[in-house]
Amino acid sequence: MVQDSQHKKDLLVQIREAYGRVLYTYTSHLKIMNRFVKQNKIIKYTQIVLSAVSTGGFIGAIFSNEIILTVIGGFFSTLLLAINLFCKDFNLSNEIKQHQIASDDLWLIREEYISLLTDFCALSEVEIICKRDDLQKRTYELYKKSPKTDAKSYSEAQKALKYEEEQFFTKEELDKMLPEHLRNKSNQQ
């Protein structure tokens, strides 16, 4: 019986660590996705501005016959071409979508780990092992098909989770989010 008890404690440690890894990966996908969204906006706005300036320069040159406007239009048009050529092999919208799908799928797995940890004491070792094995397989399949994150997104996730407690709420915060009839009575006094 002592051995079974130790085994259950070991299972708990393993499941908690797996939860932590899933949480880090989930948050890393959110961080890289947010960074790609910002980059995509900057690129799109830059393309619009350069297109407007180059077109304005050429139209101004037609009406004013000023060579400097042609040079300005040509310069910004060339700059726009360079950005378009650089970006042609990058599909940030698709990357954003892939990271969003991965984070959505990881959210469910994360929640299932929390449920397993919540139910842990009420489950037998066999039930725990079955649930753990299923979560490990599903996590592996998800990791296999998901885009990879990078060191920067992991570092941002680490900072958000360790220092900013991004994925967590205090009891008081949680009570404020819940309808009044579901709030913890001890926090209302």
Backbone bond lengths (Angstrom), bond angles and torsions (degrees), N, CA, C in turn:
res aa  C-N    CA-C-N  psi(-1)  N-CA   C-N-CA  omega(-1)  CA-C   N-CA-C  phi
1 M - - - 1.453 - - 1.523 111.07 -
2 V 1.335 117.62 -36.50 1.457 121.30 178.33 1.523 110.09 -62.22
3 Q 1.342 115.71 -39.61 1.458 119.86 -179.92 1.524 110.21 -63.88
4 D 1.353 118.38 -42.76 1.454 122.21 178.24 1.523 110.74 -60.48
5 S 1.319 115.71 -41.93 1.459 120.48 179.42 1.534 110.47 -62.53
6 Q 1.311 116.90 -42.98 1.467 121.06 178.15 1.536 109.71 -65.27
7 H 1.318 116.73 -40.00 1.466 120.54 179.04 1.524 110.66 -62.51
8 K 1.307 117.16 -41.22 1.475 120.56 179.24 1.531 110.39 -65.94
9 K 1.326 116.50 -37.98 1.477 119.36 175.79 1.526 110.70 -64.01
10 D 1.333 116.34 -40.85 1.472 120.68 177.71 1.530 111.44 -63.68
11 L 1.331 115.57 -39.42 1.474 119.67 176.41 1.526 110.54 -61.51
12 L 1.319 115.76 -42.32 1.458 120.07 179.65 1.522 110.82 -60.83
13 V 1.315 117.17 -44.44 1.467 121.22 178.59 1.530 110.11 -61.26
14 Q 1.320 116.38 -45.69 1.461 120.54 -179.10 1.529 111.31 -62.85
15 I 1.308 117.65 -43.31 1.463 121.45 -178.71 1.528 110.88 -68.07
16 R 1.319 116.79 -38.75 1.472 119.68 176.79 1.535 110.89 -63.03
17 E 1.329 116.59 -41.54 1.469 120.15 178.15 1.523 111.56 -65.85
18 A 1.325 116.51 -39.96 1.468 120.36 178.06 1.526 110.02 -64.21
19 Y 1.325 116.45 -40.90 1.465 120.61 175.80 1.525 110.21 -58.71
20 G 1.315 116.90 -45.14 1.463 120.96 179.41 1.521 112.10 -60.53
21 R 1.324 117.41 -42.54 1.463 120.65 178.94 1.526 111.36 -64.46
22 V 1.329 116.03 -42.19 1.467 119.93 178.39 1.526 110.05 -64.11
23 L 1.320 117.01 -41.80 1.466 120.94 179.54 1.533 110.84 -62.44
24 Y 1.328 117.34 -42.90 1.465 120.94 177.48 1.528 111.08 -62.24
25 T 1.332 116.53 -44.90 1.463 119.89 -179.16 1.523 110.39 -65.45
26 Y 1.314 116.65 -43.43 1.476 121.62 177.26 1.528 110.51 -56.54
27 T 1.312 116.18 -49.18 1.464 120.78 -178.62 1.534 110.74 -67.74
28 S 1.332 117.81 -36.33 1.468 121.04 176.94 1.527 111.13 -62.07
29 H 1.326 116.79 -40.91 1.470 119.78 177.29 1.530 110.56 -63.73
30 L 1.318 117.48 -39.70 1.461 120.04 177.30 1.526 111.11 -63.66
31 K 1.324 116.43 -41.85 1.467 120.79 -178.44 1.530 111.49 -65.76
32 I 1.333 117.45 -46.31 1.464 119.40 -178.84 1.532 110.01 -67.95
33 M 1.327 116.31 -36.24 1.464 120.31 177.54 1.532 110.51 -62.24
34 N 1.315 116.95 -45.74 1.472 120.65 178.86 1.522 111.10 -62.46
35 R 1.333 116.93 -38.86 1.459 120.19 178.39 1.525 110.89 -65.72
36 F 1.334 117.28 -41.69 1.464 121.05 177.95 1.530 111.35 -65.40
37 V 1.317 117.37 -36.79 1.468 120.54 177.57 1.529 109.82 -61.43
38 K 1.332 116.88 -45.32 1.476 120.93 178.25 1.522 110.79 -62.54
39 Q 1.341 117.08 -45.90 1.463 120.47 179.38 1.520 111.37 -61.27
40 N 1.315 116.53 -41.66 1.458 120.88 -179.48 1.528 110.93 -63.15
41 K 1.325 116.75 -42.55 1.476 120.50 177.90 1.520 110.69 -62.65
42 I 1.315 117.22 -44.23 1.470 120.90 -179.93 1.520 110.27 -61.46
43 I 1.325 117.05 -44.71 1.460 120.37 -179.80 1.521 110.75 -63.47
44 K 1.315 117.05 -45.83 1.474 120.81 -178.54 1.525 110.96 -63.40
45 Y 1.325 117.41 -44.82 1.463 120.01 179.24 1.527 111.10 -65.94
46 T 1.318 116.73 -38.83 1.467 120.69 177.28 1.520 110.58 -62.54
47 Q 1.322 117.33 -42.31 1.459 121.11 178.31 1.528 110.92 -62.98
48 I 1.309 116.98 -40.93 1.471 120.63 179.14 1.523 110.61 -64.61
49 V 1.328 116.63 -46.63 1.468 120.70 -178.93 1.533 110.80 -63.72
50 L 1.321 116.80 -46.85 1.468 119.49 -179.71 1.528 111.37 -64.28
51 S 1.298 116.92 -37.95 1.462 120.56 177.27 1.527 110.78 -64.01
52 A 1.325 116.51 -43.24 1.463 120.68 179.71 1.525 111.32 -65.73
53 V 1.330 117.54 -43.97 1.467 121.15 -178.86 1.533 110.82 -66.30
54 S 1.338 116.75 -43.42 1.468 118.39 -179.18 1.519 111.09 -68.06
55 T 1.323 117.87 -41.11 1.467 120.56 177.33 1.517 110.24 -65.53
56 G 1.320 116.57 -42.65 1.471 120.21 177.80 1.515 111.53 -61.18
57 G 1.309 117.30 -38.76 1.468 120.86 178.72 1.514 111.95 -64.47
58 F 1.331 116.84 -42.99 1.460 119.82 179.80 1.526 111.78 -70.11
59 I 1.326 116.98 -40.13 1.475 119.46 177.88 1.525 110.23 -65.97
60 G 1.322 116.30 -41.35 1.475 119.83 176.89 1.520 111.53 -62.04
61 A 1.318 117.43 -37.83 1.466 121.44 179.60 1.517 110.98 -65.91
62 I 1.317 117.04 -35.70 1.465 120.69 179.20 1.524 110.57 -64.26
63 F 1.323 116.50 -44.70 1.457 120.17 -175.41 1.526 113.58 -82.38
64 S 1.323 117.89 -29.51 1.460 119.13 -176.70 1.521 112.85 -105.27
65 N 1.301 115.73 -12.82 1.462 121.10 -179.46 1.538 111.75 60.18
66 E 1.323 116.62 31.23 1.464 122.62 179.04 1.524 109.32 -93.19
67 I 1.306 116.54 126.15 1.468 121.45 -179.23 1.520 111.66 -68.43
68 I 1.330 117.08 -31.72 1.464 120.28 -178.67 1.522 111.05 -63.27
69 L 1.336 117.10 -35.57 1.462 120.42 178.19 1.533 110.82 -66.94
70 T 1.330 116.32 -34.80 1.462 120.35 176.51 1.528 110.11 -66.60
71 V 1.315 116.45 -41.62 1.463 121.11 178.36 1.531 110.27 -64.04
72 I 1.320 117.15 -44.62 1.470 121.12 178.73 1.530 109.82 -62.33
73 G 1.330 116.64 -46.94 1.464 120.95 178.32 1.521 111.30 -59.57
74 G 1.334 116.88 -43.46 1.460 121.32 179.43 1.517 111.99 -65.41
75 F 1.327 117.02 -41.36 1.465 121.06 179.42 1.524 111.06 -61.81
76 F 1.341 116.22 -50.72 1.465 119.34 -178.35 1.525 111.97 -69.43
77 S 1.323 116.95 -31.55 1.461 120.53 175.54 1.532 110.31 -65.47
78 T 1.331 116.98 -41.00 1.462 121.42 177.81 1.523 110.48 -65.97
79 L 1.315 116.18 -40.91 1.468 120.71 177.17 1.532 110.74 -61.88
80 L 1.328 115.96 -42.79 1.461 120.72 177.76 1.530 110.95 -62.63
81 L 1.328 116.15 -42.47 1.458 120.67 177.87 1.533 110.77 -60.45
82 A 1.316 116.38 -43.08 1.469 120.42 -179.99 1.530 110.49 -61.96
83 I 1.319 117.12 -43.95 1.471 120.46 179.14 1.523 110.05 -64.64
84 N 1.327 116.71 -43.14 1.471 120.04 179.36 1.528 111.45 -62.93
85 L 1.323 117.20 -41.12 1.461 120.60 178.36 1.525 111.26 -66.81
86 F 1.319 116.20 -39.82 1.463 120.89 178.56 1.525 110.82 -63.84
87 C 1.330 116.43 -38.12 1.469 121.35 -175.06 1.524 113.54 -87.77
88 K 1.315 118.28 -8.40 1.468 119.22 -174.26 1.522 113.03 -62.69
89 D 1.314 118.18 -29.88 1.454 121.17 179.79 1.528 112.93 -90.25
90 F 1.318 116.86 -4.11 1.456 121.12 178.97 1.520 108.94 -107.76
91 N 1.312 115.95 128.60 1.454 120.50 175.43 1.525 106.80 -117.19
92 L 1.320 114.80 82.17 1.463 119.30 -176.44 1.521 111.88 -61.84
93 S 1.332 117.22 -34.71 1.466 119.51 179.35 1.528 110.27 -61.45
94 N 1.313 117.06 -40.77 1.461 120.61 177.83 1.531 111.01 -68.10
95 E 1.329 116.83 -41.49 1.473 120.31 177.28 1.532 110.57 -60.61
96 I 1.321 116.01 -43.34 1.465 120.71 178.79 1.522 109.44 -59.77
97 K 1.327 116.15 -46.18 1.460 120.83 -179.29 1.532 111.53 -61.90
98 Q 1.336 117.48 -42.16 1.461 121.15 -179.32 1.535 111.63 -64.96
99 H 1.321 116.29 -40.06 1.471 119.44 178.01 1.529 110.92 -70.30
100 Q 1.324 117.01 -33.54 1.468 120.69 176.61 1.530 110.43 -64.78
101 I 1.327 116.62 -44.23 1.466 120.83 178.19 1.530 109.93 -61.76
102 A 1.328 116.28 -45.46 1.470 120.09 179.68 1.523 110.93 -60.98
103 S 1.322 117.33 -44.74 1.467 119.20 -178.78 1.531 111.05 -67.46
104 D 1.328 117.56 -36.37 1.469 119.63 177.12 1.529 110.73 -63.30
105 D 1.335 116.65 -44.61 1.463 120.65 178.96 1.532 111.15 -65.74
106 L 1.320 116.42 -39.82 1.468 120.09 178.93 1.524 111.61 -67.76
107 W 1.326 116.72 -31.20 1.462 120.08 177.89 1.527 109.56 -58.22
108 L 1.341 116.27 -46.10 1.461 119.66 -179.40 1.530 111.12 -63.42
109 I 1.316 117.32 -43.84 1.464 120.23 178.75 1.525 110.71 -63.03
110 R 1.331 116.07 -41.09 1.470 120.40 177.36 1.528 110.24 -58.75
111 E 1.315 116.51 -45.50 1.464 120.65 -179.72 1.527 111.29 -65.07
112 E 1.317 116.74 -35.20 1.465 119.82 177.98 1.534 111.01 -68.94
113 Y 1.333 117.07 -34.73 1.469 119.52 174.21 1.529 110.09 -64.75
114 I 1.314 117.09 -41.21 1.470 119.80 178.02 1.526 109.91 -62.35
115 S 1.325 116.41 -42.10 1.472 119.58 178.04 1.522 110.89 -63.22
116 L 1.330 116.78 -41.52 1.470 120.01 177.92 1.527 110.51 -62.05
117 L 1.310 116.74 -42.74 1.467 119.77 178.71 1.531 110.89 -65.92
118 T 1.333 116.77 -36.27 1.462 120.84 178.57 1.520 111.07 -66.51
119 D 1.330 116.22 -40.71 1.463 121.76 -177.54 1.529 113.12 -87.09
120 F 1.304 117.41 -2.87 1.463 122.86 -169.57 1.527 113.26 -48.96
121 C 1.307 117.81 -50.46 1.466 121.04 -175.27 1.526 112.04 -67.47
122 A 1.322 117.49 -25.04 1.464 120.91 -177.79 1.532 112.73 -87.84
123 L 1.331 117.06 -9.04 1.462 120.98 -176.29 1.525 110.88 -99.68
124 S 1.325 114.55 152.08 1.462 119.46 173.77 1.532 108.55 -78.52
125 E 1.320 116.05 164.93 1.468 119.70 178.17 1.520 111.16 -60.51
126 V 1.313 117.08 -38.42 1.468 120.95 179.77 1.530 110.32 -62.98
127 E 1.326 116.88 -43.76 1.479 120.47 178.70 1.527 110.48 -64.42
128 I 1.311 116.50 -41.73 1.463 120.99 179.22 1.525 110.06 -61.97
129 I 1.318 116.69 -46.16 1.468 121.04 -179.29 1.525 110.67 -62.37
130 C 1.321 117.71 -42.39 1.473 120.97 178.79 1.522 111.06 -62.25
131 K 1.321 116.33 -46.26 1.474 119.89 179.55 1.524 111.03 -65.47
132 R 1.321 116.58 -41.95 1.462 120.70 177.64 1.521 111.20 -60.10
133 D 1.328 116.19 -48.63 1.465 120.49 -178.95 1.526 111.47 -60.97
134 D 1.328 116.67 -41.05 1.462 120.59 178.22 1.532 110.71 -63.22
135 L 1.328 116.78 -45.23 1.469 120.24 179.04 1.525 111.18 -63.91
136 Q 1.336 117.35 -38.95 1.464 120.36 178.28 1.525 111.30 -63.44
137 K 1.310 117.38 -43.53 1.467 121.16 179.75 1.521 111.15 -64.75
138 R 1.326 116.11 -44.94 1.470 119.47 -179.62 1.525 111.59 -66.68
139 T 1.322 116.09 -37.30 1.463 120.09 177.03 1.525 110.30 -64.79
140 Y 1.321 117.03 -43.81 1.466 121.52 178.33 1.532 110.82 -60.00
141 E 1.322 117.14 -46.74 1.477 120.94 179.69 1.527 110.65 -61.55
142 L 1.308 116.51 -39.26 1.466 120.36 178.38 1.527 110.80 -67.01
143 Y 1.323 117.67 -45.81 1.462 121.10 178.88 1.521 111.25 -60.14
144 K 1.324 116.42 -37.82 1.457 121.94 -177.69 1.531 111.81 -63.32
145 K 1.318 117.15 -37.71 1.463 120.72 -175.76 1.537 113.67 -96.40
146 S 1.305 117.36 -9.13 1.470 121.17 -176.48 1.519 111.80 -86.96
147 P 1.349 116.44 152.04 1.464 118.38 172.95 1.523 109.44 -67.61
148 K 1.299 115.65 153.62 1.462 120.36 -179.03 1.530 109.68 -82.04
149 T 1.309 114.10 151.83 1.456 119.48 172.82 1.527 107.40 -95.66
150 D 1.319 116.89 174.81 1.458 120.36 -178.19 1.529 110.42 -119.80
151 A 1.318 114.57 175.33 1.471 120.32 -177.06 1.527 111.34 -61.39
152 K 1.319 116.49 -36.41 1.467 119.52 -179.13 1.531 110.95 -65.61
153 S 1.317 117.14 -43.44 1.471 119.23 179.91 1.532 110.34 -67.11
154 Y 1.336 117.19 -36.38 1.461 120.18 176.93 1.527 110.06 -64.35
155 S 1.325 116.31 -42.90 1.464 120.74 179.45 1.532 110.67 -63.67
156 E 1.331 116.56 -41.08 1.468 120.41 177.35 1.534 110.55 -65.10
157 A 1.328 116.48 -38.91 1.464 120.59 178.06 1.526 110.11 -65.28
158 Q 1.323 116.14 -42.84 1.462 120.88 179.77 1.521 110.47 -59.93
159 K 1.314 116.79 -45.51 1.471 121.20 178.94 1.535 110.38 -63.46
160 A 1.339 115.97 -44.36 1.466 119.74 -178.50 1.522 111.89 -64.15
161 L 1.321 116.39 -39.71 1.464 119.73 -176.88 1.521 112.75 -79.51
162 K 1.332 117.02 -41.82 1.463 120.16 -175.66 1.525 113.30 -77.78
163 Y 1.318 116.32 -42.41 1.462 119.12 -169.85 1.520 113.57 -108.29
164 E 1.321 116.97 -30.60 1.458 119.66 -176.88 1.527 112.47 -101.73
165 E 1.329 116.15 -4.68 1.462 122.80 179.94 1.524 110.91 46.90
166 E 1.329 115.23 48.59 1.463 122.08 -171.88 1.530 113.71 -62.19
167 Q 1.294 118.51 -36.69 1.464 120.74 -174.99 1.536 112.38 -95.94
168 F 1.317 117.31 12.54 1.456 119.91 -172.60 1.521 110.62 -129.54
169 F 1.317 114.79 159.41 1.455 122.04 178.24 1.518 109.03 -126.33
170 T 1.328 115.65 148.61 1.459 118.45 168.95 1.526 106.81 -78.19
171 K 1.314 116.62 164.53 1.471 120.16 178.63 1.527 110.49 -59.67
172 E 1.326 115.83 -38.48 1.460 120.23 -178.83 1.534 111.05 -67.03
173 E 1.349 116.82 -42.46 1.465 120.57 178.28 1.521 110.51 -61.33
174 L 1.316 115.77 -44.88 1.457 120.62 -178.38 1.530 110.46 -63.94
175 D 1.317 116.76 -42.23 1.461 119.49 177.84 1.526 111.68 -59.98
176 K 1.321 117.29 -39.96 1.466 120.55 -179.68 1.530 111.98 -66.49
177 M 1.319 117.57 -26.79 1.468 121.30 -179.73 1.523 112.48 -81.63
178 L 1.326 116.03 -24.86 1.458 119.82 -177.17 1.524 110.84 -83.02
179 P 1.335 116.92 152.28 1.469 118.96 172.32 1.526 109.26 -59.46
180 E 1.293 116.74 153.81 1.463 121.36 -172.76 1.532 112.48 -55.80
181 H 1.318 118.07 -38.50 1.468 119.99 -176.77 1.530 112.75 -70.93
182 L 1.334 118.56 -12.87 1.466 121.90 178.82 1.530 112.74 -104.37
183 R 1.293 116.69 -0.01 1.465 119.65 -177.87 1.525 110.98 -73.71
184 N 1.330 113.49 152.29 1.466 120.97 178.19 1.530 107.93 -70.36
185 K 1.277 116.30 120.04 1.487 121.27 -175.96 1.518 112.25 -60.70
186 S 1.322 118.52 -32.23 1.469 120.71 -178.14 1.522 111.88 -69.31
187 N 1.322 117.74 -24.01 1.466 120.54 179.75 1.522 112.38 -85.58
188 Q 1.337 117.55 -11.92 1.463 120.39 -177.30 1.520 112.34 -84.93
189 Q 1.307 118.07 -12.13 1.469 120.03 -175.82 1.492 111.42 -84.72
